[in-house]
Amino acid sequence: MSIVSIRIKPQEYDSFHRAIPNDPRIPPSYVRWLQDRLREDKEYVAHGEIVQEVNVHYFEFTRYCKALAVAPSYTSLLEYAHARAHGSMF
């Protein structure tokens, strides 16, 4: 089993931050967010885990949330990333 690691394009990051504003896992700074993700990925690899990077896209994420009638949150972002990792059409 692999660990899904979210990847967001810099130009889309602000949209994700506005949609999920009060979660420390989506800090105001893209650079800070990317540093945190890379540090976490390194820790997973050090413990023998396989890290699967998954590109997420804001427009598709909002469609995913609407289709499931869920509010944008870090939890729904992770669920969307897992769906993408496993071949969902979103």
C-alpha positions, 0 to 999 in steps of 0.5 A: 500500500502506498501513501498518497501525497497531494501535489498542487500547482503553484498557480492553483494553490491560492484557490485551494487555500481560499476554499480551505482557509482555516486548516493548518495543513493548507497554510497561506504560503505555497512554499511553506505548504510544499516544504511541509509535504516534501518533509512528510514524504521524506519521513514516510520513505525513511520508514519504508513507505511508498509515496505516490504523488497525486496532482490535484486540480481545483476545478475538478476538486470543486466538481468532486465536492459538489457531486458528493454534496460535501464541503471543501475540507482537507478531508475531502481533498485527501479523499479526492486525491485518493480517488484520483490515485485509484483512477476515478474520473474526477 
